[in-house]
Amino acid sequence: MLTAGLLYFALVSGAAQTQAPAPQFERGAPDKLLIHETTDKASKARKYLDDVSRCLASHHRRGAAAALAMPYGSAEQGHAITKMMQSEDSCFGPVFSSMSINFETAPVAAGMAEFFLANSKALDEARRRDPQSFVWPARNAMEEFGDCVVSQGEAPVRGFIDSTVGSDAEHDQAQALAPQLAQCVAEGQTIAVEPAAMREILAVALYRRVAAPPTPAVPAKVQ
């Protein structure tokens, strides 16, 4: 059985040694969104992880939908994703099964969300079979931020999510989101952003918006 940590090996062994200072973004100043270029090795590792995550969702649609309904980044979600990954070995490709290291679950959740966003029929089927997996809990801070960005306009977020992981297009689409990010950062607040972290948050936020759009408010009846 392939251990879950294997798929994160390239990212840990490659990118961790070449960490660059986190870029800074300031409200009201889109030109301050400076995203450092990732190394080729780190980009390939991210692409591999994204492909594995999409494959995992395609093989475990019910489990993926259930995990995506859990609070983003929670221990509960991490446990559910880890359990799925430990039961699956057909998505990983030619890696060394004797190695075991840690991996993060947030990129996996993003990749699973991307699978459903790219496969509307699979999303419709999952929603029909397990409607309880499309009722969201109260949002945490990261989910609030992601939902805020998506609320500014779905099309730019979709363009970002549809771009290839680690590509120049992803970088350009991330830059194009600067005005939307500006609307979701408190006045005077500065946050660190990069395409990888942005993609993890926004993929899940867009998935939730598409999977279960907010119910329009019903005007009160005049007495």
Rosetta silent file (secondary structure, phi, psi, omega in degrees, C-alpha in Angstrom):
SEQUENCE: MLTAGLLYFALVSGAAQTQAPAPQFERGAPDKLLIHETTDKASKARKYLDDVSRCLASHHRRGAAAALAMPYGSAEQGHAITKMMQSEDSCFGPVFSSMSINFETAPVAAGMAEFFLANSKALDEARRRDPQSFVWPARNAMEEFGDCVVSQGEAPVRGFIDSTVGSDAEHDQAQALAPQLAQCVAEGQTIAVEPAAMREILAVALYRRVAAPPTPAVPAKVQ
SCORE:     score description
SCORE:     0.000 S_00000001
   1 L     0.000  133.084 -179.805    0.000    0.000    0.000 S_00000001
   2 L   -77.404  129.519  179.362    1.348    3.409   -0.947 S_00000001
   3 L   -77.002  148.692 -172.178    1.708    5.767    1.986 S_00000001
   4 H   -64.397  -30.261 -174.928   -0.030    9.123    1.695 S_00000001
   5 H   -68.796  -16.401 -173.107    3.106   11.182    2.274 S_00000001
   6 H   -59.387  -40.500 -171.161    4.798   10.056   -0.927 S_00000001
   7 H   -68.045  -16.398 -178.735    3.074   12.407   -3.280 S_00000001
   8 H   -95.506    4.054 -173.882    4.412   15.471   -1.468 S_00000001
   9 H   -58.965  -47.892 -176.111    8.043   14.341   -1.667 S_00000001
  10 H   -62.555  -39.418 -178.632    9.036   16.464   -4.652 S_00000001
  11 H   -69.690  -40.768 -179.768    7.582   19.611   -3.183 S_00000001
  12 H   -69.752  -45.772 -174.752    9.147   19.097    0.223 S_00000001
  13 H   -75.613  -26.971 -177.465   12.572   18.067   -1.037 S_00000001
  14 H   -95.106  -58.544 -172.692   12.737   20.664   -3.790 S_00000001
  15 H   -71.231  -32.671 -175.394   10.861   23.789   -2.825 S_00000001
  16 H   -62.288  -25.127 -177.706   11.713   23.762    0.863 S_00000001
  17 H   -85.553  -11.331 -174.865   15.373   24.350    0.024 S_00000001
  18 H  -127.149   40.480 -178.028   14.660   27.381   -2.176 S_00000001
  19 L   -67.005  133.788  177.062   12.113   29.359   -0.201 S_00000001
  20 L  -106.530  158.071  178.582   11.782   32.978   -1.266 S_00000001
  21 L   -57.728  139.326 -179.672   10.433   35.816    0.855 S_00000001
  22 L   -65.212  132.375  177.742    6.644   35.859    0.795 S_00000001
  23 L   -67.808  157.857 -176.351    5.349   38.613   -1.504 S_00000001
  24 E  -114.924  146.126  177.339    3.290   41.357    0.074 S_00000001
  25 E  -131.257  131.639 -179.975   -0.090   42.774   -0.924 S_00000001
  26 E  -118.297  138.649  179.456   -1.544   46.002    0.385 S_00000001
  27 L   -57.613  136.569  176.774   -5.176   47.092    0.143 S_00000001
  28 L    79.937    3.512 -179.333   -5.760   49.719   -2.500 S_00000001
  29 E  -136.431   75.780 -177.471   -2.437   49.105   -4.208 S_00000001
  30 H   -56.471  -28.262 -179.490   -2.776   46.282   -6.785 S_00000001
  31 H   -70.729  -10.593  178.331    0.719   47.003   -8.072 S_00000001
  32 H   -83.839   -0.270  177.977    2.032   45.897   -4.690 S_00000001
  33 L   -80.640   99.807 -177.215    1.060   42.297   -5.489 S_00000001
  34 L  -113.500  114.885 -176.263    4.499   40.874   -6.156 S_00000001
  35 L  -109.775  120.218 -179.162    4.657   37.155   -6.788 S_00000001
  36 L   -73.560  150.632  178.685    8.066   35.503   -6.869 S_00000001
  37 L   -76.651  134.088  177.998    8.760   32.958   -9.574 S_00000001
  38 L   -82.096  159.322  177.241    8.801   29.403   -8.331 S_00000001
  39 L   -72.130  158.233  179.411   11.557   27.003   -9.302 S_00000001
  40 H   -60.714  -39.343 -179.128   10.899   24.587  -12.128 S_00000001
  41 H   -64.719  -42.740  179.367   11.148   21.681   -9.705 S_00000001
  42 H   -66.058  -38.078  179.215    8.579   23.160   -7.328 S_00000001
  43 H   -64.418  -42.310  178.205    6.203   23.902  -10.209 S_00000001
  44 H   -64.870  -36.638  179.181    6.408   20.330  -11.437 S_00000001
  45 H   -66.595  -42.098  177.493    5.787   19.075   -7.920 S_00000001
  46 H   -62.839  -41.766  179.638    2.699   21.268   -7.579 S_00000001
  47 H   -63.734  -40.498  179.102    1.413   20.060  -10.952 S_00000001
  48 H   -62.670  -45.404 -179.189    1.961   16.445   -9.909 S_00000001
  49 H   -63.869  -38.844  178.823    0.090   16.958   -6.646 S_00000001
  50 H   -64.790  -42.701  178.861   -2.776   18.658   -8.472 S_00000001
  51 H   -63.453  -42.401  178.674   -3.039   15.773  -10.955 S_00000001
  52 H   -62.280  -42.638 -177.047   -3.018   13.227   -8.130 S_00000001
  53 H   -66.305  -40.741  177.010   -5.722   15.133   -6.252 S_00000001
  54 H   -64.374  -41.865  178.180   -7.995   15.338   -9.288 S_00000001
  55 H   -62.261  -42.741  179.374   -7.491   11.632   -9.901 S_00000001
  56 H   -59.622  -43.998  179.163   -8.296   10.897   -6.278 S_00000001
  57 H   -64.935  -36.711 -179.516  -11.556   12.838   -6.529 S_00000001
  58 H   -68.200  -28.521 -179.767  -12.522   11.027   -9.721 S_00000001
  59 H   -89.277  -22.496 -177.110  -12.051    7.661   -7.990 S_00000001
  60 L  -132.865   64.293 -172.301  -13.664    8.661   -4.682 S_00000001
  61 H   -65.274  -42.052  179.819  -16.353   11.176   -5.620 S_00000001
  62 H   -64.993  -46.163 -179.862  -18.543   10.648   -2.592 S_00000001
  63 H   -65.472  -37.105  179.393  -15.593   10.883   -0.186 S_00000001
  64 H   -65.575  -44.885  179.153  -14.177   13.923   -1.974 S_00000001
  65 H   -62.732  -40.376  179.606  -17.491   15.789   -1.821 S_00000001
  66 H   -64.936  -41.039  179.849  -17.868   14.918    1.854 S_00000001
  67 H   -66.155  -38.131 -179.581  -14.331   16.141    2.628 S_00000001
  68 H   -70.660  -15.940  176.484  -14.914   19.399    0.757 S_00000001
  69 L   -84.238   -8.977  179.827  -17.987   20.031    2.927 S_00000001
  70 L   -83.974  158.528  179.510  -15.807   20.020    6.044 S_00000001
  71 L   -54.289  132.368 -177.686  -14.205   23.225    7.402 S_00000001
  72 L   -59.214  127.516  177.207  -11.273   24.200    5.187 S_00000001
  73 L    76.405    7.556 -178.037   -7.950   23.159    6.695 S_00000001
  74 L   -77.427  161.392  176.448   -9.558   21.442    9.684 S_00000001
  75 H   -62.923  -35.178  178.501   -8.212   18.307   11.319 S_00000001
  76 H   -61.530  -45.474  178.960  -11.458   16.589   10.325 S_00000001
  77 H   -66.327  -41.319  178.822  -10.878   17.399    6.663 S_00000001
  78 H   -60.749  -41.200  179.346   -7.249   16.369    6.890 S_00000001
  79 H   -64.400  -42.475 -178.945   -8.183   13.007    8.386 S_00000001
  80 H   -64.700  -42.293 -179.993  -10.770   12.350    5.656 S_00000001
  81 H   -67.702  -43.464  179.234   -8.335   13.210    2.870 S_00000001
  82 H   -60.465  -41.852  179.893   -5.537   11.159    4.408 S_00000001
  83 H   -61.604  -42.717  178.013   -7.823    8.151    4.724 S_00000001
  84 H   -63.662  -43.350 -176.801   -8.758    8.372    1.041 S_00000001
  85 H   -67.779  -33.499  179.967   -5.155    8.718   -0.050 S_00000001
  86 H   -73.467  -17.390  179.360   -4.017    5.771    2.005 S_00000001
  87 L   -98.112    2.911 -174.214   -6.613    3.573    0.315 S_00000001
  88 L  -124.449  131.435  176.721   -5.635    4.624   -3.209 S_00000001
  89 L  -133.338    5.871 -177.459   -2.503    3.725   -5.170 S_00000001
  90 L   -91.055   -7.040 -176.502   -3.527    4.048   -8.814 S_00000001
  91 L   -98.644   -8.101 -168.185   -3.182    7.832   -9.006 S_00000001
  92 L   -90.614  -21.915 -179.707    0.416    8.253   -7.923 S_00000001
  93 L    77.411 -165.399 -175.052    2.431    6.908  -10.827 S_00000001
  94 L   -77.666   82.924  175.255    5.992    5.573  -10.589 S_00000001
  95 L  -119.927  166.893 -176.997    7.102    6.676   -7.117 S_00000001
  96 L   -81.217  115.428 -175.904    9.020    4.820   -4.438 S_00000001
  97 L   -76.807   -6.596 -178.876    6.593    2.968   -2.214 S_00000001
  98 L   -89.967   -4.386 -177.240    9.165    2.467    0.538 S_00000001
  99 L   -98.227  147.548  178.971    9.346    6.164    1.392 S_00000001
 100 L  -146.748  116.911  177.077    7.043    7.929    3.814 S_00000001
 101 L  -138.905  176.978 -176.709    7.073   11.642    4.623 S_00000001
 102 L   -77.727  156.482  173.132    4.574   14.314    5.561 S_00000001
 103 L  -143.307  162.180  178.715    2.224   16.068    3.151 S_00000001
 104 L  -102.442  145.450 -176.185   -0.280   18.900    3.431 S_00000001
 105 L   -92.271  -19.239 -178.532   -3.971   18.357    2.761 S_00000001
 106 H   -59.062  -45.486  177.653   -4.953   21.884    1.624 S_00000001
 107 H   -63.952  -30.313  178.961   -3.500   21.442   -1.912 S_00000001
 108 H   -69.232  -42.789  176.818   -5.288   18.087   -2.148 S_00000001
 109 H   -59.532  -41.383  178.865   -8.612   19.684   -1.226 S_00000001
 110 H   -62.791  -44.484  179.954   -7.998   22.314   -3.913 S_00000001
 111 H   -63.943  -37.361  177.345   -7.250   19.675   -6.535 S_00000001
 112 H   -66.409  -39.960  176.790  -10.398   17.757   -5.634 S_00000001
 113 H   -62.403  -40.294  179.191  -12.422   20.963   -5.929 S_00000001
 114 H   -63.113  -36.003  177.614  -10.856   21.572   -9.339 S_00000001
 115 H   -59.337  -48.104 -178.699  -11.964   18.116  -10.483 S_00000001
 116 H   -67.953  -36.115  178.277  -15.599   18.910   -9.738 S_00000001
 117 H   -64.671  -32.564 -179.145  -15.327   22.387  -11.273 S_00000001
 118 H   -87.102   -9.417 -176.557  -14.003   20.828  -14.477 S_00000001
 119 L  -133.216   82.792 -174.768  -16.606   18.025  -14.500 S_00000001
 120 H   -61.843  -33.735  179.662  -20.085   19.440  -14.059 S_00000001
 121 H   -66.245  -39.853  177.535  -21.771   16.076  -14.602 S_00000001
 122 H   -65.039  -37.688  178.154  -19.740   14.529  -11.780 S_00000001
 123 H   -66.078  -45.324  179.232  -20.673   17.463   -9.568 S_00000001
 124 H   -61.025  -41.445 -179.898  -24.374   17.136  -10.412 S_00000001
 125 H   -65.109  -44.261  179.239  -24.267   13.400   -9.695 S_00000001
 126 H   -62.766  -39.714  179.742  -22.518   13.886   -6.352 S_00000001
 127 H   -67.636  -35.895  179.193  -25.026   16.548   -5.357 S_00000001
 128 H   -70.598  -40.410 -176.470  -27.947   14.309   -6.300 S_00000001
 129 H   -78.458  -36.011 -175.546  -26.602   11.279   -4.438 S_00000001
 130 L  -133.640   70.149 -178.044  -25.315   13.033   -1.333 S_00000001
 131 H   -60.226  -23.618 -179.705  -27.077   16.373   -0.837 S_00000001
 132 H   -67.675  -19.564  178.435  -25.824   16.504    2.750 S_00000001
 133 H   -83.133    5.963 -179.539  -22.302   17.043    1.382 S_00000001
 134 H  -124.172   26.691  171.709  -23.418   20.338   -0.124 S_00000001
 135 L  -114.713  114.356 -171.306  -24.517   22.044    3.063 S_00000001
 136 L   -88.186  143.792  174.448  -21.630   24.138    4.312 S_00000001
 137 L   -74.983  175.150  176.395  -20.720   24.720    7.969 S_00000001
 138 L   -57.620  136.316 -175.268  -20.061   28.201    9.326 S_00000001
 139 L   -73.883  141.481  171.250  -17.076   29.656    7.461 S_00000001
 140 L   -87.716 -176.626 -173.563  -13.691   30.079    9.102 S_00000001
 141 H   -61.285  -43.090 -179.735  -11.416   33.057    8.360 S_00000001
 142 H   -65.426  -39.439  178.944   -9.818   31.523    5.261 S_00000001
 143 H   -67.280  -37.647  176.808  -13.201   30.525    3.874 S_00000001
 144 H   -62.229  -43.167  179.865  -14.559   34.031    4.496 S_00000001
 145 H   -64.250  -47.443 -179.817  -11.638   35.514    2.605 S_00000001
 146 H   -61.427  -42.661  179.696  -12.033   33.094   -0.319 S_00000001
 147 H   -64.801  -37.166  177.977  -15.765   33.680   -0.515 S_00000001
 148 H   -62.202  -45.563 -179.477  -15.204   37.426   -0.477 S_00000001
 149 H   -63.294  -45.270  179.457  -12.789   37.224   -3.419 S_00000001
 150 H   -62.390  -35.656 -179.123  -15.152   35.002   -5.409 S_00000001
 151 H   -64.184  -24.561  179.101  -18.021   37.397   -4.653 S_00000001
 152 L   -72.620  -17.313 -179.762  -16.137   40.181   -6.451 S_00000001
 153 L   157.819  120.040 -177.535  -16.407   38.199   -9.696 S_00000001
 154 H   -75.211  -32.828 -173.606  -16.367   34.496  -10.519 S_00000001
 155 H   -59.939  -47.516  178.672  -14.903   34.801  -14.020 S_00000001
 156 H   -64.177  -36.067  177.912  -11.402   36.001  -13.006 S_00000001
 157 H   -66.750  -41.218  177.786  -11.233   33.356  -10.280 S_00000001
 158 H   -61.575  -41.832  177.717  -12.329   30.702  -12.781 S_00000001
 159 H   -59.635  -39.671  178.105   -9.609   31.869  -15.188 S_00000001
 160 H   -66.031  -47.659 -177.761   -7.050   31.469  -12.419 S_00000001
 161 H   -67.453  -33.145 -179.454   -8.278   28.016  -11.392 S_00000001
 162 H   -76.304  -14.758  179.355   -8.483   26.838  -15.015 S_00000001
 163 L   -71.494  154.741 -179.976   -4.863   27.789  -15.682 S_00000001
 164 L   -70.562  133.347  179.999   -2.213   25.078  -15.538 S_00000001
 165 L   -57.540  130.937  176.336   -0.534   24.774  -12.150 S_00000001
 166 L    79.893    5.159 -176.460    2.904   26.340  -12.140 S_00000001
 167 L   -90.403  168.105  174.256    2.504   27.945  -15.573 S_00000001
 168 H   -63.518  -34.583  179.452    3.088   31.515  -16.715 S_00000001
 169 H   -62.426  -39.243  178.023   -0.665   31.737  -17.276 S_00000001
 170 H   -61.887  -43.200  179.007   -1.282   30.939  -13.608 S_00000001
 171 H   -60.352  -45.702 -178.488    1.112   33.717  -12.630 S_00000001
 172 H   -65.523  -41.415  179.928   -0.624   36.199  -14.942 S_00000001
 173 H   -66.746  -34.746  176.850   -4.096   35.200  -13.748 S_00000001
 174 H   -64.459  -42.159  177.454   -2.983   35.584  -10.131 S_00000001
 175 H   -62.310  -37.675 -178.302   -1.789   39.109  -10.881 S_00000001
 176 H   -66.748  -19.416 -179.886   -5.123   39.888  -12.535 S_00000001
 177 L   -82.850   -3.912 -175.910   -6.909   39.027   -9.282 S_00000001
 178 H   -52.118  -45.252 -179.964   -5.181   41.839   -7.387 S_00000001
 179 H   -61.909  -35.599  179.134   -8.184   44.222   -7.497 S_00000001
 180 H   -70.590  -37.475  177.191  -10.470   41.526   -6.103 S_00000001
 181 H   -62.588  -37.753 -177.231   -8.021   40.719   -3.340 S_00000001
 182 H   -59.810  -34.001 -178.135   -7.900   44.412   -2.476 S_00000001
 183 L   -74.547  -11.972 -174.358  -11.608   44.434   -1.681 S_00000001
 184 L  -113.911   10.797  177.033  -11.213   41.599    0.822 S_00000001
 185 L  -112.577  132.181 -178.898   -8.311   42.920    2.874 S_00000001
 186 L   -61.075  149.219  179.659   -9.002   45.233    5.790 S_00000001
 187 L   -55.949  127.498  179.393   -7.830   48.815    5.460 S_00000001
 188 L    84.465   -5.623 -178.679   -4.188   49.041    6.430 S_00000001
 189 L   -87.490  143.162  176.185   -3.763   45.265    6.514 S_00000001
 190 E  -122.204  132.657  178.210   -0.980   43.538    4.589 S_00000001
 191 E  -125.646  154.426  175.671   -1.064   39.838    3.739 S_00000001
 192 E   -91.308  131.080  179.691    1.412   37.491    2.113 S_00000001
 193 L  -134.041  154.340  172.382    0.153   35.841   -1.056 S_00000001
 194 L  -156.017  157.003 -176.030    1.508   33.487   -3.696 S_00000001
 195 H   -52.906  -41.386 -177.271   -0.193   31.498   -6.480 S_00000001
 196 H   -61.690  -49.868 -178.586   -0.058   28.192   -4.598 S_00000001
 197 H   -67.294  -40.134  178.308   -1.738   29.511   -1.443 S_00000001
 198 H   -61.461  -42.489 -177.376   -4.229   31.585   -3.416 S_00000001
 199 H   -64.753  -40.345  179.792   -5.194   28.593   -5.524 S_00000001
 200 H   -59.704  -44.488 -177.102   -5.797   26.398   -2.483 S_00000001
 201 H   -74.090  -46.632 -172.631   -8.209   28.906   -0.952 S_00000001
 202 H   -75.434  -29.166  177.855   -9.961   30.092   -4.105 S_00000001
 203 H   -63.544  -44.071  179.740  -10.482   26.662   -5.682 S_00000001
 204 H   -69.375  -40.078  179.883  -12.491   25.521   -2.670 S_00000001
 205 H   -63.602  -43.425  179.577  -14.338   28.852   -2.444 S_00000001
 206 H   -67.802  -39.602  177.441  -15.317   28.751   -6.125 S_00000001
 207 H   -57.477  -47.026 -179.033  -16.320   25.105   -5.831 S_00000001
 208 H   -64.861  -37.161  179.262  -18.675   25.904   -2.968 S_00000001
 209 H   -66.785  -41.427 -179.291  -20.163   28.848   -4.842 S_00000001
 210 H   -74.316  -39.509 -175.582  -20.781   26.728   -7.962 S_00000001
 211 H   -70.655  -36.770 -179.459  -21.897   23.607   -6.076 S_00000001
 212 L  -146.431   82.233 -178.604  -24.427   25.374   -3.858 S_00000001
 213 L   -58.902  150.109  177.519  -24.991   29.018   -4.851 S_00000001
 214 L   -57.957  141.826  178.635  -26.301   31.337   -2.123 S_00000001
 215 L   -75.400  124.564 -179.529  -30.094   31.402   -1.953 S_00000001
 216 L   -60.328  142.810  178.946  -31.417   34.744   -3.218 S_00000001
 217 L   -66.769  138.826  179.019  -33.165   36.800   -0.568 S_00000001
 218 L   -96.022  121.930 -179.086  -36.957   36.730   -0.838 S_00000001
 219 L   -58.380  140.695  178.802  -38.543   40.204   -0.568 S_00000001
 220 L   -69.033  142.105  179.328  -40.806   40.546    2.430 S_00000001
 221 L   -74.193  138.303  177.895  -44.489   40.622    1.657 S_00000001
 222 L   -76.867  124.168 -177.908  -46.223   43.910    2.166 S_00000001
 223 L   -76.927    0.000    0.000  -48.875   43.529    4.854 S_00000001
